[in-house]
Each structure stands twice: as structure tokens, then as C-alpha cells.
């Protein structure tokens, strides 16, 4: 097998990733490590690049970019596995899963929820060393079905978080604003704008045999802990326990949430009486009007949304 495939999103962090690539290249070369670099050229390109790397026999894929790049790398690995073994990722045997390449994560950008969840250092050189020399660990991933922007049925996998309503709109506005604002305040700007100017849809959720109804301000299907530039949205989530932690902000108003921003960042939001919080392996959510959804920082489409956990599906490299 070949050694390392490095997938680089050159436009991550407003183009800073391309500037940092030379430092990464020199570090790898100084260690005498064999690697090949693949540059993504458009949104979703990292999916096909990661799939190509898998099918060409690379034993490790290092994703260098934001959470969206890492998401695409995972989807590419899964597509490669399903093509190679002619079965769904959740149907692979232990022997087959062990043949999958491991995913190393070097994060740059404005979100970096996955990096925080995996407890990987922010410093690029340290993160790269972990990606190369760290230990491999199997984690869960999420599979979900939704409506894409063309109104067609679609599906995808995610690593860290799947969310919708308020967060979907915030993420869309944050992504649109990244070129015009400092990355450390972009999510806060988008959050405040959405709190003040967005409507709240009616919704229902099917989870663990229960039907939950109300005004769905925000819903989060968490596999990891962190989200949206440092919010500790799901402090009890474990990325390898076989469960989602599902949060539902039901019957909240925008201005009401505005006074709870501190709780969103310190993890105490889950103690809110009006917050519905449930561990589950599957969930279904519908809203009227349809709510925008995002996965790992990428806005993908709308509800209805059906998600399920895929246990121990992927190897990642951690400290």
C-alpha cells in the first residue's frame, strides 16, 4: 500500500491553507515521509479525491482544511469502501473495516468543531505530527437522508454534527460572510443576525418511539461535542459510544436565546428546562416551512431529515 495522501483545500480560511501548505510539505519531507498531495478545486471535490486515494491504496488520508473538507474526505472514504466491497459501510466485517485508510485531521478555518471534539491541537505542526504518529481509533459516523437544494432526495455521512433550523441559517450566513469578516467573529455575527431576523417553523420529531411537536427553533443531532466556532453544544456526546445526542430547542424565541449565548459556549445549555435532550440511534425530523440543514459546517439542503448512527465505521488518528 502507498503511504499518505494529503488532501488540501487551498481556499480554506480565506486562502490561508494554501500559504500553510509549504510548511506542511517541508515538515513531511524533513521526516522522510512518502506522501502525495491532492488539491481540491471546487466544493465536493475532496469527496472524489478521497475516494480516489482509497481505491489507489493509500493507507492514510490526511485532510487539511475546515470541517467541511474533513466531511468530504469521510464521504469519499465511505464511497470508496462501498465500491470496493460492494456493500454499505455499516455492513462491513471487522476485517474489511481494518482495511480502510485512517483519517488524519489538520484543521484550519473558522469552525473546527471536529478538531476540538477529537482533542487535536490547533497548531498545524502539532496536528500534523498527530496525524502521522498518533494512535488509530474507530469512531461512529452519522448517515442522513434529506432534500437537496434541487428538491431531490439525497443522502450523506457526517462526522461531528448535523443540525438545522437556526443553525442551518447561521452556517449559511457565516459561510457567506467569511470573505468579508474576521474569522473569529463571523459565527457570532451570523448568530446574532439570525436570532433577530429569522422565523420559527412548526415541526415534529420521531425519536425512541416518541413524537415531539412544537415550534422548532433549532435541532441538533450530535456525534461530537463542539460546533460553530467553539459552542459546547453537546458536552455529554462521545464520538464512539454508538449513539447520537439529540437536542431540540422547542418553543424558543430568537430574543430569548440571545440571553443564553453564554450557556451555548460553556455547555450548560443542556440544563435548560425547555430543551429536549435525548440519546438515540435514529431520529426523524420534519418542519413546515422546511428548515435548512447543515452537516459539519456545510449547508446541504432542507428537511425532512432522517438520520442513523453507523457504529465504529471509520478509523481516525488521535493524540
N, C-alpha and C positions, 0 to 999 in steps of 0.2 A: 504493500500500500504506500501511497505517497504520504508525505508528512503533513504539512499545514497549508490550508487555503485561507488567505486573508481577504475578506470581503470588505471593501471600503466604500462608504457613502461619501463622496467628496464634497457634497453640499451640506452635510450635517453641520450644525452650529454656525450657519451662515457662511460656510466655506472654510471654517477653521479646521475641519477634519483633513482637508487636502494639505493644509500647511503642516499639520502634525504628522502626516504620513511619513515624511522624510525621516523624522526622529524614530518612528517605529521601524522603518526599513533598516536604519543603521543599527538599532538595537538587536534586531533579529540576525543581521549579518555578522555583528560582532560576536554573537553566541555560536556562529557557525550552523545556524538552523536553516534547513531547507524549507522554502516556502514559495508559494505562487500567489500573486495578487490579482484580484478581480475587482474592477471599479464598476459600481452601479451607475447607470446613465439616466435612469428615469424611475419614477415610482413603480414599485413591484418588481423591478429588475433584479433585486437581490434574491427574490424567490427563485428565479431561473438560474441565477449564478450559484446559489447554494445547492440546488438540485443537481446542477452540472458537476460541482465539486464532489458531491456524494457519489454520483454514478461513475466518476473518474477515479474513485478510490482513495480520496483524501481521508485520513483518519481523524483529523481535527479541523474544524472550521471556526475561525476567529472573526467575529462580526465587529467592525469598527464604525460606530455611528450612534444614533439615538435609539430609543426604544422601538421605533418603527422599523429600523434596519434590523434589529435583533428579531423582531416579529417575522419579518420577511425571510430571514435566514432559517428560522424554525419551520416555516411553511415550506420552504424549499427542501429541507432535510426530510420532512414528512412526505412530500410528493415523491422524492427520490426513493424513500423506503417503500412506499406503497407500489411504485412501479417495479422496483427490483423484486419484491417478494410477492407481488400480486395479491395483496390483502391490506386491510385497513390497519392503521398504526396500532390501534388497540387490540388487534388480533395477533400481533407478532409474538413469537415464543421468546423466552429469555435468551436463547442462543442468538436469535435474529436481532433482538434489541441490542445485544452486545456488539453486533457488527456495525451499528450506526456510528457515524462520526460524533465525537463530542463537540459541544458548542462552547467556545470561549467568548467572553463578553468584555469588550473595551468600549466604554461609553463616552460619548461627547454629545452635547446638546443641551436642551432646556428642561427635559423631563427626568430621565434616568431613574425611573421607578424600579426597574429590574435590577440595576446595579445596587441600589440600596437594599432591595429585598434579598439579594444574594450575598450582601455584605462584602462587596468588592470595592476596593479603594478608588477614590476619584482620580488620583494621579494616574496619568496614562501609562507611564513606565511601570508603575507598580501593578496596575491592572493587566498589562501585557505579560509581566512575569507570572502572574497568577494564571493567565490563560495558557501559558506554555508549561508551567511547572506545578500548577495546583492539582488538587485531587478531583477525580471524576465522581459525580453524584447523579443518580437518577432522580428526576423531578416529574411532577404531573404537568400536563398541559390541558388547556380547555379547547373543546371543539364547539363551534356555534353555527347556527343557521340564521339567516336574516334576509332582508330585502336590500339589494344594492341600489345605487342611485339611478339605475335604469328601470327600477321596479321589478327586477327579476330575482328569483330565488338564488341565493348564493350561500357559500359556507367558507369557513376559515378556522385556523387554530390561533390560540393566543397563549402567552407565557404568564403575564403578570396580572392584568386586569381587563375586564370587559365591562363597559358601563354605558349609561345612556340617560337621556333627558337633559338635565342641566349640564352634566359633564361632557356630553357629546357636543353641545353648542359651545361650551367653554373651549374644548380642544380645537374645534374648527376655528374659532376666533383667535386662539393663541397661535395656531399654525399660520393663519393669515397675517398676524401681526409680527411674526418673528423677524422679518426683514427690516421692520421699521422701529423696533424697540430693543432695549437691553434684555437679554435672555433671562436675567434673574428677576424681572418684574412682569414678564409677558403673561404668565399664568394668572398672577394677581389682577392685572389689568383686565384680562378676558373674564375672569371670575366675577369681578365687580360689575362689569358691563352686563353680563348675563343675568346676574341677580336682579338688577334694576329694570331690565327691559324684556325679559322673556316670559311667555305664558306657561301655564302648567297643564299638561294633558290629563284626562281621565285614563285610568289603567287598571289592569288586573294581572295578578301573578299566580301561577300554579307552582307550588313547591311543597314537597313532602306530604302530598295528599291534601294540602290546604289551598283555598282560593282567597287571595288577598286583594281587596279592591280599594280605590280611593283616587286622590289626586297625586299622580306620580311625579313629584318634583325631580327625583334622582334615584337611579337604581345602579348597584354595583355588584358585579359577580367577580369576587376577588380570589385569585390564586396566590398572589403575593401581598405584601403589606403596604407598599408605598405607591403613590400615584400623583401625577400632575405637579411636578416641581417640588416635591417634598411633603405632600399631605400624607399623614399616617392614618389612612382611612380604615384599615383593617388590621389592627395590631395583633389579633389572635390568629391570623392566617399563617398556614405553613404550606410551603410550595411542594411538599412531598407527603402530605397526610391523606391524600385520596378524596379530599372534599374542597368544594368552594365555600367561601364565607360570603353570603348574600346579604347586602344591606339595601333597605328601601326607605327613602325619605318620603313618607306619605303624609299628605295634607299639610305640607310646609308652604310658606310663602317666601318669596325672594328676600324681602327685608328681614324676615325672621331669621333666615340662615345667615344674613350679613353679620348678625351679632354673635354668631357661633363659629366664626372663622378660626379663632384660636384653637377651638376643640378639633377642627379638621386637621390641624397641623400637629397637635400633641397626642392624638389618638383617643381622647376622651369623648369624642363624638358618639361612640357606640353606647355610651351610658344614657344618651338622650331617650326620654320616655316615648317620644313619638317615632323613634327609629325602629323599624322592624329589622331584626338581625337573626339569620338562620344559617346553619351549616347544611349543605346539601350536595348531592352528586349531580343533580339535574335541576333545571329551572326553565319555565316558560313565561314570557312577558309580552303583553300586548298593550298598546296605548292608542287613544284617539284624541286629537290627531296623532299621527305616527311620531315617535320620538327618535331623534338622531342618536346613533350609537358609535362608539369608538372602541378600538382594541389596541392596547399597548401604545397609545398616543396617536393612532391613525384613525381618522373618521372614515367609516366604510359604507354607511347606509342607514337603514331605519328598522324599527320594529315592524312585525312581530319577531321575537327573538327566542330561540331555543338553544340552550347550552348544556353540555355534559362534560364531566371530568374524564380525562384519559390518564389512568394511573401509571406512574413510573414509565413514561413514554420516551423520555429524552435524557441523554447524558449532558450535563453541563459541568464546567470546570469552576471550582470554588476555592477560596483560600484554605 
